[in-house]
Structures are given as C-alpha cells and as structure tokens.
Amino acid sequence: HCLLFEDQKCKVVQCSWVSCRSMASKTPVGFIGLGNMGTPMARNLLKHGYPVIATDVFPESCKEFQDSGAQILDCPAEVADKADRIITMLPSSPNVIEVYTGPNGILKKVKKGTLLIDSSTIDPAVSKEMAVAAEKMGAVFMDAPVSGGVGAASLAKLTFMVGGVEEEFNAAQELLTCMGANVVYCGQVGSGQAAKICNNMLLAIGMIGTAETMNLGIRLGLDPKLLAKILNMSSGRCWSSDKYNPVPGVMEGVPSANNYQGGFGTKLMAKDLGFAQNTATSTRTPIPLGSLAHQIYRTMCAHGYSNKDFSSVFQFLREEEVQ
C-alpha cells in the first residue's frame, strides 16, 4: 500500500509539472549548428510547434533553415539573449568551446536558469568544463550526444544519451523527445559522452568485421546479397550487416548505395575512436580491437576517405587486397 501511494503521488506531481511545462512549451528554442545532423533535428522542433532561433557559421545552411520558418541570428551570444533553452550540435570539442566560451559565445549573454543541451560528440572532459563554466553564469549544461545518424535524425528516431543534473532531465526530455525515439539518462555530466564513445567503438569494430567478412565471402565466390542474407539469419548478424551493409548493391537507402556519400563520415568516426583511445589510456583499460579500429580509420583519412561514410572501410579493404 505504501508503494502504491508513493507511485500515485509521483504521478500527481508529474502531471502538474507537465502542465506547467506545456504552458511554456511554445517559447523559443535556440539551436546552434545546422549541419547534416543539426538541420533535421531543428526541423523536428519546428514540426512540434516550437519557434526556433538558430545560427551557424555557414550562411547557406542558415538560409536553407530560414526558408523552413526559423529565425536566424548572427552568433551564439545573440541566440542566448533570445532563448532560455538552447541545443548545440557541433563537429568537435574546439567548436563547442568556441560556441560556449568564445567572444561571441553563448555564455556572454546567457540568462540565469537557461537550459543548455549539447548533442555534439566530444571529449567527456570538455563537457564537464562547459558545465562548470555554465554553472558560474547561473545556467545548466547537459551533454546529450546522439546515435542513429542522418536518417534517424530526419525521422525523429535518434537515441539521446543524457548526462547532467538528474533534476533537469525532464526539462531536457521534453525537447529531446521531439527529435528522438529514445532519451536515456546516463548519470552526471560527461556520462552521455561516455556511453556514446563506447557505442561508437563497438560500431567501428562491427563495421570493419562486416566489411572483412563480406570481402572474404565475395573472394570465395559467394553472391554478396546471399551472404548478407545468411549472416542476417545467423549468429554473425549485427547492425552493420543488417541495417547498414557496406557492400554496394546489397541494400538500398544506405551510403554504400550512393558511393558512400552522406551518413557518418570516416573523419568523425576516427575522431570518436580517438576519444575512446584517450579515455582507455586514462582509465588503463585494454581496447586492442578499439585501438586497431582507430588506426584503420586514421589510415583511411590519410588515403582520401575522410568525407566518405565510415562504411567505406569495405572499399578501403578492397583497395588494400594483397595481389
């Protein structure tokens, strides 16, 4: 009876909280970073009725998004002046540091009580630094990196891994559920990044394994579509074989069907594997396959694959075949 009472009490509190939030839900949301991921994410906020105030360093990205109905401002500080909920989606740690703490950064004009959600994939230590800097200004910073890629961003089916003060999770969740199918609280600031780094290390290892396997099967005379079908009904099945096959002609609607254009760039995968390597070193954790994956993707970047999707490791391996 006691547990039931507590559960009922929680439900009542949650309902009153939601009604309070919904009254403010149409207030503008800031969005900084209108790249391959940021643009579809911000569009989904518009679809849910949120006015979006945005900025990006590339004017063409801003123009395209302005045509979708957003208000465009010149810099992150201006966005912070107009919105008390801001989402950032940026390529790297230096970009995040610049956007938050630079001369035209968010923290120059941030209002007290502003919720700052960073969906970039960066070093967990940088997330923690940004949280401390935001707290000094009376704002709340949460890291919320994503998994799912451009397709999931467009369909609002991303997974968000959220780190930060637990009491602020519901406020973040209200916005993130407009852009994703799964919003998971991971713990303190930086823990979202930790989860993302672990996921991407496994993704890279799985993609390399799938590419090697498909290449070997083809060299042994197997039809690639048949081999993929067998793998996907057997114990070797994984996301890379089943949903994102790296072999051209096996699947439609994936980068391998479009000369590895779009998707998740090799350069970005190399960056994320670098974070995995750094954190493994600092925690004295052995990651032999993760380290090898890092070297393979770094080598690919040096051989002209930087801007191709990370599944182009299949093409890279084909080129590296022993004659």
C-alpha positions, 0 to 999 in steps of 0.5 A, spaced: 500 500 500 505 504 501 508 503 494 502 504 491 501 511 494 508 513 493 507 511 485 500 515 485 503 521 488 509 521 483 504 521 478 500 527 481 506 531 481 508 529 474 502 531 471 502 538 474 509 539 472 507 537 465 502 542 465 506 547 467 511 545 462 506 545 456 504 552 458 511 554 456 512 549 451 511 554 445 517 559 447 523 559 443 528 554 442 535 556 440 539 551 436 546 552 434 549 548 428 545 546 422 549 541 419 547 534 416 545 532 423 543 539 426 538 541 420 533 535 421 533 535 428 531 543 428 526 541 423 523 536 428 522 542 433 519 546 428 514 540 426 512 540 434 510 547 434 516 550 437 519 557 434 526 556 433 532 561 433 538 558 430 545 560 427 551 557 424 557 559 421 555 557 414 550 562 411 547 557 406 545 552 411 542 558 415 538 560 409 536 553 407 533 553 415 530 560 414 526 558 408 523 552 413 520 558 418 526 559 423 529 565 425 536 566 424 541 570 428 548 572 427 552 568 433 551 564 439 551 570 444 545 573 440 541 566 440 542 566 448 539 573 449 533 570 445 532 563 448 532 560 455 533 553 452 538 552 447 541 545 443 548 545 440 550 540 435 557 541 433 563 537 429 568 537 435 570 539 442 574 546 439 567 548 436 563 547 442 568 551 446 568 556 441 560 556 441 560 556 449 566 560 451 568 564 445 567 572 444 561 571 441 559 565 445 553 563 448 555 564 455 556 572 454 549 573 454 546 567 457 540 568 462 540 565 469 536 558 469 537 557 461 537 550 459 543 548 455 543 541 451 549 539 447 548 533 442 555 534 439 560 528 440 566 530 444 571 529 449 567 527 456 572 532 459 570 538 455 563 537 457 564 537 464 568 544 463 562 547 459 558 545 465 562 548 470 563 554 466 555 554 465 554 553 472 558 560 474 553 564 469 547 561 473 545 556 467 545 548 466 549 544 461 547 537 459 551 533 454 546 529 450 550 526 444 546 522 439 546 515 435 542 513 429 545 518 424 542 522 418 536 518 417 534 517 424 535 524 425 530 526 419 525 521 422 525 523 429 528 516 431 535 518 434 537 515 441 539 521 446 544 519 451 543 524 457 548 526 462 547 532 467 543 534 473 538 528 474 533 534 476 533 537 469 532 531 465 525 532 464 526 539 462 531 536 457 526 530 455 521 534 453 525 537 447 529 531 446 523 527 445 521 531 439 527 529 435 528 522 438 525 515 439 529 514 445 532 519 451 536 515 456 539 518 462 546 516 463 548 519 470 552 526 471 555 530 466 560 527 461 556 520 462 552 521 455 559 522 452 561 516 455 556 511 453 556 514 446 564 513 445 563 506 447 557 505 442 561 508 437 567 503 438 563 497 438 560 500 431 567 501 428 569 494 430 562 491 427 563 495 421 570 493 419 568 485 421 562 486 416 566 489 411 572 483 412 567 478 412 563 480 406 570 481 402 572 474 404 565 471 402 565 475 395 573 472 394 570 465 395 565 466 390 559 467 394 553 472 391 554 478 396 546 479 397 546 471 399 551 472 404 548 478 407 542 474 407 545 468 411 549 472 416 542 476 417 539 469 419 545 467 423 549 468 429 554 473 425 548 478 424 549 485 427 547 492 425 552 493 420 550 487 416 543 488 417 541 495 417 547 498 414 551 493 409 557 496 406 557 492 400 554 496 394 548 493 391 546 489 397 541 494 400 538 500 398 537 507 402 544 506 405 551 510 403 554 504 400 548 505 395 550 512 393 558 511 393 558 512 400 556 519 400 552 522 406 551 518 413 557 518 418 563 520 415 570 516 416 573 523 419 568 523 425 568 516 426 576 516 427 575 522 431 570 518 436 575 512 436 580 517 438 576 519 444 575 512 446 583 511 445 584 517 450 579 515 455 582 507 455 589 510 456 586 514 462 582 509 465 588 503 463 583 499 460 585 494 454 581 496 447 586 492 442 580 491 437 578 499 439 585 501 438 586 497 431 579 500 429 582 507 430 588 506 426 584 503 420 580 509 420 586 514 421 589 510 415 583 511 411 583 519 412 590 519 410 588 515 403 582 520 401 576 517 405 575 522 410 568 525 407 566 518 405 561 514 410 565 510 415 562 504 411 567 505 406 572 501 410 569 495 405 572 499 399 578 501 403 579 493 404 578 492 397 583 497 395 588 494 400 587 486 397 594 483 397 595 481 389 
